[in-house]
């Protein structure tokens, strides 16, 4: 079964076109109404979409997780995600399906970078920054990390664990694709007359960057916390040695330097211990995920 999964929040003006257009290329359309205050959910349901409703707005990541969970219950073989605001053309869905159906990829991204487009300059700059951050942090080779037009194989849906609630979910997924095959196909994108994200560009960018930093911290805690902690400890110890030598020379306690050195020592010790704890937890999670993936593939 091939399903289209559409996260939606206050999209009554466009949801009908997206549901109908998607339905031409898939077996079933799923819509997650993320606490809309308009008729988004009712319109989608009347048009035959299977609806998941959040009582309040939780964010794009929460809608993706709800849609993935529903797709698993339906035993979907392929899941195509696309935005409800009309910026994606549902008629491009077959382009994303082909690499998965032919066994060439587990995740296919509709890349706006591979096609000629009309993206506004501020969006192009912001997206390039987020693309670079995701590629470096996640060690993935893709040209459009923020595209919401994607296709996922059954194996990808079963193995991915989405934890991000907000707009950073697209980066989170790419940073968790170890062992999965990625592919891209060129797609267009409509900007004129499209409402766009509920986030303003600055909040959008900061939210995604926050997600990336958090995930890097979780995956490499000793590099992210332990190493800086050791540096702070060394600086703090050097400061106290200087304070002691200074006191021995002039019998005056440099209280400012002593206080700063103490703070650096405490923060450094806390960072090292936090890194060790997260490193241990991360190892246990990776072991559990590996066992779970092996079980899924064996079944």
Residue pairs with C-beta under 8 A, 6 or more apart in sequence:
1 27
1 28
1 74
1 75
1 76
1 77
1 78
2 25
2 26
2 27
2 28
2 76
2 77
2 78
2 79
2 80
2 97
3 26
3 27
3 28
3 29
3 30
3 71
3 74
3 76
3 78
3 79
3 80
4 22
4 23
4 25
4 26
4 28
4 29
4 30
4 79
4 80
4 81
4 82
4 90
4 93
5 30
5 32
5 64
5 67
5 68
5 70
5 71
5 79
5 80
5 81
5 82
6 15
6 18
6 19
6 22
6 29
6 30
6 31
6 32
6 44
6 49
6 67
6 81
6 82
6 83
6 84
7 32
7 34
7 60
7 63
7 64
7 67
7 81
7 83
7 84
7 148
8 15
8 31
8 32
8 33
8 34
8 36
8 40
8 41
8 44
8 63
8 84
9 33
9 34
9 35
9 36
9 40
9 57
9 63
9 84
9 198
10 36
10 37
10 38
10 40
10 198
11 18
11 36
11 38
11 40
11 84
11 85
11 195
12 36
12 38
12 39
12 40
12 43
13 195
14 84
14 85
14 86
14 195
15 31
15 40
15 43
15 44
15 84
16 43
16 44
16 47
17 86
18 82
18 83
18 84
18 86
18 88
18 90
19 29
19 31
19 43
19 44
19 47
19 48
19 49
20 47
21 89
21 90
21 91
22 29
22 80
22 82
22 90
22 93
23 29
23 47
23 48
23 49
24 90
24 91
25 80
25 90
25 91
25 93
25 94
25 97
26 80
26 93
28 50
28 74
28 76
29 44
29 47
29 48
29 49
29 50
30 49
30 50
30 51
30 52
30 67
30 70
30 71
30 74
31 40
31 41
31 44
31 45
31 49
31 50
31 51
31 52
31 84
32 51
32 52
32 53
32 54
32 63
32 64
32 66
32 67
32 70
33 40
33 41
33 44
33 51
33 52
33 53
33 54
34 54
34 57
34 58
34 59
34 60
34 62
34 63
35 54
35 55
35 56
35 57
35 58
40 84
41 51
41 53
44 51
45 51
50 70
50 74
52 63
52 66
52 67
52 70
54 62
54 63
54 66
58 165
59 165
59 166
59 167
59 169
60 166
60 167
60 169
61 162
61 163
61 164
61 165
61 166
61 167
61 168
61 169
61 172
62 165
64 81
64 162
64 169
64 173
65 162
67 79
67 81
68 79
68 157
68 160
68 162
71 79
71 157
72 157
72 158
75 154
76 154
76 157
77 153
77 154
78 97
78 100
78 101
78 151
78 152
78 153
78 154
79 151
79 152
79 157
80 93
80 96
80 97
80 149
80 150
80 151
80 152
81 148
81 149
81 150
81 151
81 152
82 88
82 90
82 93
82 148
82 149
83 148
83 149
85 194
85 195
85 196
86 190
86 193
86 194
87 189
87 190
87 191
87 194
87 196
88 110
88 148
88 149
88 187
88 189
88 190
89 187
89 188
89 190
92 110
92 149
92 187
92 188
93 151
95 110
95 185
95 187
96 108
96 110
96 149
96 150
96 151
96 185
96 187
97 108
97 151
98 185
99 105
99 108
99 151
99 183
99 185
100 106
100 108
100 151
100 152
100 153
104 181
104 183
105 153
105 181
105 182
105 183
106 152
106 153
106 155
106 156
106 177
106 180
106 181
106 182
107 150
107 151
107 152
107 153
107 156
107 173
107 177
107 180
107 181
107 182
107 183
108 150
108 151
108 182
108 183
108 184
108 185
109 142
109 144
109 147
109 149
109 150
109 182
109 183
109 184
109 185
110 144
110 147
110 149
110 150
110 184
110 185
110 186
110 187
111 142
111 143
111 144
111 147
111 184
111 185
111 186
111 187
112 119
112 144
112 147
112 187
112 188
112 189
113 131
113 143
113 144
114 143
114 144
114 184
114 185
114 186
114 187
115 186
115 187
115 188
117 188
117 189
118 191
118 192
119 127
119 189
119 191
120 191
122 201
123 191
123 201
126 201
126 204
126 205
127 144
127 146
129 205
130 145
130 146
130 171
130 205
130 208
130 209
131 142
131 143
131 144
131 145
131 146
133 171
133 208
133 209
133 212
134 140
134 145
134 146
134 171
134 174
134 175
134 208
134 212
135 141
135 142
135 145
137 175
137 212
137 215
137 216
138 171
138 174
138 175
138 177
138 212
138 215
140 174
140 175
140 177
140 182
141 182
142 174
142 182
142 184
143 184
144 184
145 170
145 171
145 174
146 170
146 171
146 208
147 170
147 187
148 170
149 187
152 160
155 180
155 296
155 297
156 177
156 180
158 296
159 179
159 180
159 289
159 293
159 296
160 173
160 176
160 177
161 176
161 289
162 169
162 172
162 173
163 172
164 172
164 211
166 207
166 211
167 197
167 199
167 204
167 207
167 208
168 207
168 208
168 210
168 211
168 212
169 211
170 208
171 208
171 211
171 212
171 215
172 211
172 215
174 182
175 212
175 215
175 219
179 293
197 204
199 207
216 224
217 224
217 225
217 278
218 278
218 282
219 282
221 274
221 275
221 276
221 277
221 278
221 279
221 282
222 275
222 276
222 279
224 275
225 271
225 272
225 274
225 275
225 278
226 271
226 272
226 275
226 276
226 279
228 268
228 271
229 267
229 268
229 269
229 270
229 271
229 272
229 274
229 275
230 268
230 272
231 268
232 264
232 265
232 267
232 268
232 271
233 264
233 265
233 268
233 269
233 272
234 268
235 261
235 264
235 268
236 261
236 262
236 263
236 264
236 265
236 266
236 268
237 261
237 265
238 261
239 257
239 258
239 260
239 261
239 264
240 258
240 261
240 262
240 265
242 254
242 257
243 253
243 254
243 257
243 258
243 261
246 252
246 254
246 257
247 253
247 254
